[in-house]
């Protein structure tokens, strides 16, 4: 009970101040158009996608975009070549209708990759 009374006592001056503020706002609304014309325009906040502020920031952004990729290893190059070759075979087999009805690309790729790695 004491806590409630304490809280109410603290809120009372705030409520009175807020009421005074609202009354002051009502009175000043009539003068608002004059204030709006006299007040200079405020700058609009910059958007999140705005241009970088300095040259170093622009250079850093450009460097992030132009990251140099590490060259592929021989194994990665061989894998890419096998995948391309198996893809061409898959398209030809699919067009000819020689692919089993339940076989999808991953299963075909696995079998083709094993076949090409073994050299058969």
N, C-alpha and C positions, 0 to 999 in steps of 0.2 A: 504494500500500500504506500509506503514511504517513497519507494522508487517511482511509482506512478505519479505521485504528487510532485516529486522532484523533476521528472521529465515534463510534466505539464507546466510547471513553473518556468522551465527553460524554454519551452516552445512558445509561450505566450508573447514574450517580447519579439520573437522572430515573426510571429503571425501579424503583430501590430505593424512591424516594419514593412512586411510584405504588402499589407493593405495600403499603407502610405505610398509605397512604390507604385501600386496599381493606380491609385488616384492621381499621382504625379504623371503617369503615362497617359491617362485619359486627358488631362489638361494639356499635355504637350503634343497630343495628336493633331490638334488644330494648327500648331506651328510646324508640324513635321514636313509639309511640302517645302516650306521656306528653308528648313535645315537641309533637306535633301539636295536642293539646288546649290546651297552655299558650300556643302561638303564636297571636296574633290573625290573623283572616282578612286576606289581602292583597287590595287592590282589583284587580278584573279590568281588563285593558287595554281601552281604549276601541276600539270598532269603527271601521272606516274611514268608515262612514256615520253616525256619531254627530252629534248636533246641534252647531251652532257654539258655541264657547265664550263669545263675547261678542256684544253687540248690534251692534257694527259689522260683525262677520263675518256675522251674520244679514242685516243690511241689504245688504251687498255681494252675498250670495247671491241675495237677492230682486231686486236691481237687475239682476243677470245674467239672471235668468229673464224679467224684464219689459222687455226691450230694445225700444225704440221702432223700428218699421220705418219706413224712408223711404217717403214716398208714391210711388205709381207714376207714371211719366211718361205723357204722352198716347199715345205710341207703344206702351208696355206695355199700357195700357188697351185700345187698339184691337186689339192682338194677342190679348189675352185674349177679347175679344168675338168676333173671327174664329174663334178656336179653339172657343169654345162653339157658335157657329153651325155650324161644320163638323162638330163632334161630333154635333149634333142631326141634320144631314143624313146623316152616316155611319150612325147608328143606324137612321134611316128607310130608307136605301138597303139596308142589310144585312138588315133585316126584310122588305123587298120582294123581295130577291134580285137586285137590279140591280147589285151590286158584282161586277166581274170576279173569277173564282175565284182568281187569283194575287195580287190586290191586297190589301195590308194597310193598317192605319191610317196609317203614316208616308207611304206613297205617296199615299193619298187626301188626307191633310192638306196635302201639298205642292201637289197640283193644286188643291184647294179654296182654299187660301190665295192662290195666284196669281190664281185666278178672282175672289175677293173683293177683292183689292188693285186689280185692274184695273178693277173696277166692272162687270163683265159679269154 
